[in-house]
Each structure stands twice: as structure tokens, then as C-alpha cells.
Amino acid sequence: MELYSVLCVLPLQNNRFNNRLTLPRVCFTLAGSNDDREQGGAFERTPNDRFERWGHAGAVWAPACVVPTPGDHRSGPGECQFVPPASRAQQEATSQVSGKSTSTRHRDCAWLVPGQLTTLIQERLPVPQRRRGGEYFLPDQFVKRPEENRMRSIKSRLMAGLASTAIVLAGAVAAQAETWKYAFEEAMTDVQGVYAQKFKEEVEANSDHEIQLFPFGTLGESADIMEQAQAGILQFVDQSPGFTGALIPEAQVFFVPYLLPAKSEDLGEFFRNSKAINEMFPELYAEQGLELLKMFPEGEVVMNTKDPVEKPEDLNEVKFRVMTNPLLVESYKAFGATPTPLPWGEVYGGLQTNIIQGQENPLFWVESTKMYEVTGAITLTGHNNFTTAVMANKDFYDGLSDEDKKVVQDAADAAFEHILEYQKGLSEESLAKIKEAKPEMTISDLTEEQRAPFKEAAAQVEAKFIEMTGDSGKKILDQMKEDLKAATQ
């Protein structure tokens, strides 16, 4: 029986099953036995919970690498291919000459002996995007012992080998500047994009690291980028609690109607100093593998519909697009509409074909995405201000040095102040652009008297929030009310 430890490095690569990215990581694997060989190979669990086959060839069974092969959609990200050396001497000779397999089919495979590990890590790990083509399985050492000492020696050798390899790997990666990936839900010129660009500017000005930005649509919908952030594919993500509420029910508190002031200028102090936001929410986000860096407002939410809305009855039988947020569904039920969860990418077409007749968002977003082209009315009910949250993958953040943590937090703080300043007058400017582009658009800013029935309906939504979230949600709601009172006095 021959056993070996394997260091496997998996760069980002397209997953043909769901068009997402597989999880990149460094891992250690123990595999290989005569029984496995007789059955055609061993199996290794892949990060996306599928099994990839490990093959063998000839008298020496050794992994080389896994490379994507054309195949059909059933072949997944790639079939396992192996390039076995005729002997250990040939393996070492091949490594010393080129550091790669001589096979053209497997030109990205690398044979190496322990002494070459540091060089290979330094060459390939800091920039995995240059190796998107495949998944690398890199042999560290082979272990072979007499029958009577096999299990004891295997355990001691493997533990020592894995520990030493991990130390080398950690040192090599730490010594390199890194590229951090940051995805958000809007375009580069929208509020989240402006925040992200300032964050990037601050990080790059105060460290050797680089931030790579991914606006809406480049990596999928909001649910996709959240999955990628939790998996560690993305280091940072900006996502509204409207979507995060599915993971963290208490985050739906930001959708209790008439809880937050509609104007962003009234909210800066609240978001800076709120105990609920800065002390209570981070613990809840951490439970989901996320480090909450900053929350900030994006502007007053307006109803954007086919026909004017002046009272709840005007929403009767109106199919109103909402995010996949249980409390937001309850809100529009209370307002009299028929809430219809729909991915953002389908909203414009849904309005155009009358599948839905309304949606809500800040004015800058209605203007930026040209939703006014397929609707006829905008109603300012004052029922909410759109909130978003910037998060980091928890494992990534915890693994940063104290110096890098300070760089990240300072960048988040600087971007927060920048985005509050940027938003001054943004809603008015956006509304003016909409009026210019579509003069016939009906704009209704409801009076306090007209808003009263909506506020009455909001009471049942608050009760529903407490029912959904229990004591934890009630504590956060009560604390937010205290924080808002202190901020607006």
C-alpha cells in the first residue's frame, strides 16, 4: 500500500453546472491504496460538494493535476487527468529541468519535490486568476514503510509533512500583496459603486493590496454574490438587508415601514453611532460567516408604478415587485398590493410586459436603470430609506494582520463619510432627470394626511417582524428606536 500527502491548489474556474465559480482554496489530501487502484481510482470531495475521480496509471500511482476537458455539460468543471512518472528519479529530473510535466496535454501540471514548493507557491498562488484553466494537485512527499510500522509512521510523517507545508504556504502568501475581490448590487456610477470605488482608493493608497470591483450582473444576482462571499470566493460584498434577511431575519428590521427617516441627511448620525448597528448586528452577521464592516443609507424609497398611488386602495390587485424578503412581502400586503418577489434582472421586462405593475427603490436607481420608461408614476410615501451593508468573508477578515484590519476598517469609514456627502441633493437631481426624460411622468409627494393610512398599516408589519424574529428581533427593534431618538434630537 502506498500513501502520499497532496497539496491541492484550486484557482477560480467556471462551473459548467450552474455557471458560477467553484471555491478556490488550499487543502491537504490523503489518498491512494491498492484497493482503490483495483476499482479504478480513489475519490476526493470537491469544494462544491461533488466528487471528482482520481485515476492511476502503471506501476506508480501518483497525481499530477486536474485540467478542464471539453466534454459535455455532464463532465462538470473538468475530468481528472494524470501524468505518472516512470519512476521517482524521472519525477525529480522532470521537476528540476522545467518544473512542469513534459506532456503537452498537461502543460500546466507541475511535478515538484519538497524543495521546490516555496518557488511554485510564490509563482502561482498570489495571482490565481492567471491559472483559471484548471485545478492543481501538487505532490509533496511519498511515504512508504514496512507492514508492521505502516500506520504509525504514516500518521507521524503526514502530520509533520502537512504542518511544514502549511507553514511554508502561509509564509509565502503572507509575504505577497493580495488582490481582494469586492462585489456589489449596483452599477459603478450608482451609490454602492461610488462607495466601493472610494473603499478601493483608500485600501490601495494605504497598503500594497489591490481591490478588484464587480458591479451588478458581472457575477450574477444578489443571492449569487452572497453565496460567493460566504464561500470565500469574494472577500467583500455589499448587499441590502432586503436580501440578507433570508439569512439573518433580524436584518429585516430595516424594512419596518416608517421606522427610519426618509431623508438620508437625518440618518448619518444614526448609522455612525447606533448601538444596534455597530454592536448587535455584527454578532448576527458573524454567525453566517460574515464580518459586518459598515451599513449606510442610499436614499428615500419611492413607489414606482404604472398608475398614480395616493391611498392604499390604489394598490389593490397591483402586482408589486419586492425583494425575496418576508417582511417586505408583509409590508405590501398591508398596503393592499399583491407582493411579487422577482430577481432584479427581470424587473424591467416584467413592467414592460405588465407581468408586474410596480416596484420600489430610491430615486437615483429608478433614474439610473430607466424604470421610468416602463412606468407612469412615482409616489413619495416616506415609508423607508434604502439601507445597504458592506461585509467581508469572516475567515478572510479574521486571517488578516492587525495592520490590514485597520486598513480595511479605515477604508470603510472613509467611504461611509464620502457616500453621505455624495448623496446630498442626489434624489432631487435624479428626479429632475426623470422629469426631463419623461415630462408626462406623474410625481406625487403625499401629504401627512395622505400618508396616515399607510402608517396605520405599518403597525401590523412591526408586529409581524416581532413574530418572525422573537426576542432577538424585539431587542434590536427597541434599540434602534432608542438610537434613532438620540440621533434625531
GIQUILIN-V685524 format. One record per residue. OMEGA is omega in whole degrees, 0 to 359 (none if undefined). D_LAST is the distance of its C-alpha to the last C-alpha in Angstrom with 2 decimals. Layout:
omega=<OMEGA | OMEGA>
d_last=<D_LAST | D_LAST>
This chain:
omega=<178 | 178 | 178 | 174 | 184 | 171 | 180 | 180 | 183 | 176 | 176 | 174 | 181 | 177 | 188 | 180 | 184 | 175 | 175 | 181 | 176 | 185 | 177 | 176 | 174 | 183 | 176 | 185 | 172 | 183 | 171 | 175 | 178 | 179 | 179 | 183 | 181 | 181 | 175 | 176 | 175 | 180 | 178 | 179 | 180 | 184 | 181 | 170 | 170 | 180 | 174 | 184 | 173 | 183 | 177 | 178 | 173 | 184 | 181 | 182 | 184 | 179 | 173 | 177 | 174 | 180 | 178 | 175 | 187 | 175 | 175 | 185 | 182 | 184 | 177 | 185 | 179 | 178 | 179 | 178 | 184 | 178 | 183 | 174 | 179 | 180 | 178 | 180 | 179 | 178 | 183 | 180 | 179 | 181 | 184 | 182 | 188 | 185 | 182 | 174 | 178 | 179 | 178 | 178 | 183 | 186 | 179 | 179 | 180 | 170 | 179 | 173 | 186 | 182 | 183 | 186 | 182 | 181 | 182 | 179 | 181 | 182 | 192 | 187 | 184 | 183 | 183 | 181 | 176 | 182 | 183 | 189 | 185 | 180 | 187 | 174 | 191 | 182 | 178 | 179 | 175 | 182 | 180 | 184 | 176 | 185 | 187 | 182 | 192 | 188 | 181 | 182 | 179 | 183 | 183 | 180 | 182 | 180 | 178 | 181 | 180 | 180 | 181 | 179 | 179 | 179 | 179 | 181 | 181 | 180 | 182 | 182 | 183 | 184 | 185 | 169 | 186 | 171 | 181 | 184 | 187 | 180 | 179 | 193 | 186 | 178 | 183 | 183 | 177 | 189 | 179 | 178 | 178 | 176 | 183 | 180 | 176 | 177 | 178 | 181 | 182 | 180 | 184 | 178 | 186 | 177 | 176 | 183 | 179 | 176 | 176 | 186 | 179 | 179 | 181 | 175 | 183 | 179 | 178 | 179 | 183 | 180 | 181 | 183 | 175 | 177 | 181 | 177 | 178 | 181 | 180 | 176 | 174 | 176 | 182 | 177 | 174 | 182 | 178 | 172 | 176 | 176 | 181 | 180 | 177 | 178 | 185 | 185 | 182 | 180 | 177 | 179 | 180 | 179 | 170 | 185 | 176 | 173 | 180 | 171 | 184 | 186 | 182 | 182 | 181 | 190 | 184 | 181 | 179 | 182 | 178 | 194 | 183 | 176 | 179 | 183 | 190 | 181 | 185 | 182 | 180 | 179 | 180 | 178 | 180 | 179 | 179 | 177 | 184 | 174 | 180 | 182 | 185 | 167 | 177 | 180 | 180 | 178 | 180 | 178 | 178 | 172 | 183 | 191 | 176 | 183 | 180 | 178 | 178 | 181 | 182 | 181 | 180 | 179 | 181 | 180 | 175 | 176 | 190 | 181 | 175 | 172 | 180 | 185 | 184 | 182 | 177 | 174 | 179 | 180 | 183 | 169 | 180 | 179 | 176 | 182 | 172 | 184 | 184 | 178 | 183 | 175 | 184 | 182 | 181 | 188 | 182 | 179 | 179 | 176 | 182 | 183 | 178 | 172 | 172 | 182 | 180 | 176 | 178 | 178 | 173 | 183 | 181 | 182 | 176 | 180 | 184 | 183 | 177 | 176 | 179 | 181 | 185 | 175 | 183 | 186 | 173 | 182 | 176 | 180 | 181 | 188 | 181 | 170 | 185 | 180 | 175 | 184 | 176 | 185 | 171 | 171 | 187 | 180 | 177 | 184 | 180 | 180 | 179 | 172 | 178 | 180 | 180 | 175 | 179 | 177 | 181 | 182 | 177 | 178 | 178 | 179 | 180 | 179 | 178 | 180 | 179 | 185 | 175 | 178 | 181 | 186 | 180 | 180 | 183 | 181 | 180 | 178 | 180 | 180 | 178 | 179 | 179 | 179 | 179 | 181 | 183 | 184 | 183 | 180 | 178 | 179 | 181 | 174 | 189 | 175 | 178 | 178 | 179 | 181 | 185 | 179 | 178 | 179 | 177 | 179 | 182 | 182 | 180 | 178 | 176 | 177 | 179 | 178 | 180 | 177 | 182 | 192 | 177 | 184 | 181 | 179 | 180 | 179 | 180 | 179 | 180 | 180 | 178 | 177 | 176 | 181 | 179 | 178 | 179 | 184 | 186 | 179 | none>
d_last=<75.29 | 73.28 | 69.60 | 67.29 | 63.66 | 61.94 | 58.91 | 57.49 | 55.10 | 53.61 | 52.12 | 50.02 | 52.26 | 52.14 | 52.65 | 55.05 | 54.16 | 50.58 | 50.15 | 47.54 | 47.85 | 49.41 | 47.74 | 48.83 | 49.42 | 51.97 | 53.82 | 56.98 | 59.64 | 62.79 | 65.35 | 69.04 | 71.93 | 75.41 | 74.37 | 71.59 | 74.08 | 76.50 | 73.82 | 72.90 | 69.88 | 66.92 | 63.45 | 60.10 | 56.73 | 54.73 | 50.94 | 50.59 | 52.47 | 55.81 | 59.05 | 60.88 | 64.56 | 66.04 | 69.65 | 72.56 | 75.71 | 79.01 | 79.72 | 76.54 | 73.36 | 70.46 | 67.27 | 66.82 | 63.87 | 62.49 | 62.42 | 61.37 | 64.40 | 64.57 | 65.44 | 63.92 | 60.47 | 61.65 | 62.21 | 58.48 | 57.39 | 60.91 | 64.05 | 64.97 | 67.64 | 69.41 | 71.62 | 73.64 | 75.59 | 79.25 | 78.81 | 76.41 | 78.28 | 77.73 | 74.03 | 73.71 | 75.93 | 73.89 | 70.69 | 72.18 | 73.51 | 70.57 | 67.80 | 68.06 | 70.31 | 73.30 | 72.87 | 71.67 | 70.22 | 68.03 | 67.51 | 63.94 | 65.10 | 65.41 | 67.81 | 66.97 | 68.01 | 65.55 | 65.99 | 64.77 | 61.53 | 59.39 | 60.67 | 60.04 | 56.48 | 55.70 | 57.27 | 55.67 | 52.52 | 50.11 | 50.77 | 51.45 | 50.90 | 54.30 | 55.82 | 54.40 | 57.93 | 58.36 | 57.71 | 59.46 | 61.15 | 62.35 | 64.89 | 64.23 | 67.31 | 70.02 | 70.90 | 74.34 | 75.92 | 78.97 | 78.72 | 78.63 | 75.69 | 73.81 | 70.74 | 70.15 | 70.54 | 68.47 | 65.49 | 65.70 | 66.37 | 63.59 | 60.97 | 62.05 | 62.22 | 58.82 | 57.20 | 58.85 | 58.06 | 54.37 | 54.25 | 55.94 | 53.67 | 50.47 | 51.72 | 52.79 | 49.54 | 47.34 | 49.36 | 48.57 | 45.63 | 44.25 | 43.19 | 40.04 | 39.45 | 36.09 | 35.86 | 33.12 | 32.84 | 32.82 | 34.98 | 34.98 | 33.38 | 30.54 | 27.10 | 28.38 | 31.46 | 29.66 | 27.65 | 30.96 | 32.80 | 30.35 | 30.58 | 34.36 | 34.44 | 32.60 | 34.74 | 37.95 | 37.16 | 36.59 | 39.24 | 42.59 | 41.23 | 41.05 | 38.64 | 40.31 | 38.04 | 38.82 | 37.07 | 37.07 | 40.58 | 42.31 | 42.18 | 41.73 | 38.91 | 35.61 | 37.39 | 40.05 | 37.88 | 36.07 | 39.50 | 40.62 | 37.63 | 38.23 | 41.92 | 41.41 | 42.83 | 39.50 | 37.57 | 34.25 | 32.88 | 29.87 | 29.45 | 26.90 | 26.01 | 27.71 | 30.96 | 30.03 | 29.19 | 32.94 | 33.07 | 29.76 | 28.93 | 25.47 | 24.55 | 24.84 | 21.39 | 20.26 | 22.41 | 20.97 | 20.44 | 17.09 | 15.28 | 13.97 | 12.56 | 15.80 | 15.03 | 15.47 | 13.54 | 10.23 | 11.75 | 13.05 | 10.57 | 10.79 | 14.57 | 14.96 | 13.59 | 13.81 | 16.28 | 17.67 | 18.57 | 19.75 | 21.44 | 22.35 | 23.41 | 25.72 | 27.91 | 28.37 | 29.25 | 31.65 | 33.57 | 34.42 | 35.67 | 32.61 | 30.50 | 26.94 | 26.15 | 23.08 | 21.08 | 19.64 | 18.84 | 21.69 | 20.55 | 20.22 | 23.03 | 25.47 | 28.50 | 31.66 | 34.63 | 38.16 | 37.43 | 34.44 | 31.95 | 30.36 | 30.36 | 30.94 | 34.65 | 35.01 | 34.53 | 37.42 | 39.92 | 38.03 | 38.50 | 35.13 | 35.07 | 32.54 | 32.32 | 34.10 | 31.08 | 31.74 | 28.28 | 28.31 | 31.73 | 30.39 | 27.63 | 30.26 | 32.58 | 30.00 | 29.58 | 33.37 | 34.51 | 37.01 | 35.15 | 37.51 | 36.82 | 38.45 | 38.58 | 36.94 | 40.33 | 41.64 | 38.92 | 40.33 | 43.79 | 42.56 | 40.99 | 44.08 | 46.44 | 44.30 | 44.07 | 40.36 | 38.77 | 35.14 | 32.66 | 28.95 | 27.46 | 25.24 | 26.85 | 28.06 | 30.00 | 31.51 | 32.74 | 33.87 | 35.84 | 37.16 | 36.28 | 36.30 | 40.07 | 40.66 | 38.09 | 37.71 | 34.13 | 30.50 | 27.88 | 24.12 | 22.83 | 19.28 | 20.05 | 19.21 | 18.68 | 21.63 | 21.13 | 23.90 | 24.91 | 27.30 | 29.65 | 32.79 | 35.83 | 35.41 | 39.01 | 38.89 | 35.72 | 37.01 | 40.25 | 38.76 | 39.29 | 36.43 | 36.80 | 36.52 | 33.53 | 31.75 | 32.92 | 31.54 | 28.11 | 27.81 | 28.91 | 26.31 | 23.51 | 25.04 | 25.48 | 21.85 | 20.71 | 23.66 | 22.90 | 19.32 | 20.97 | 23.85 | 21.92 | 20.55 | 22.58 | 24.51 | 24.00 | 25.12 | 28.01 | 29.08 | 29.06 | 31.19 | 33.64 | 33.99 | 34.74 | 37.26 | 38.94 | 39.05 | 38.73 | 39.54 | 36.46 | 34.50 | 30.77 | 28.69 | 24.99 | 24.52 | 22.99 | 20.58 | 23.78 | 25.54 | 22.81 | 22.86 | 25.98 | 24.62 | 21.50 | 23.98 | 26.04 | 23.14 | 23.10 | 26.53 | 25.56 | 22.92 | 25.70 | 28.08 | 25.92 | 26.04 | 29.74 | 30.33 | 28.59 | 28.98 | 27.25 | 26.23 | 24.38 | 22.72 | 21.47 | 19.98 | 18.42 | 16.87 | 15.63 | 14.15 | 12.21 | 10.87 | 10.24 | 8.50 | 6.10 | 5.64 | 5.84 | 3.81 | 0.00>
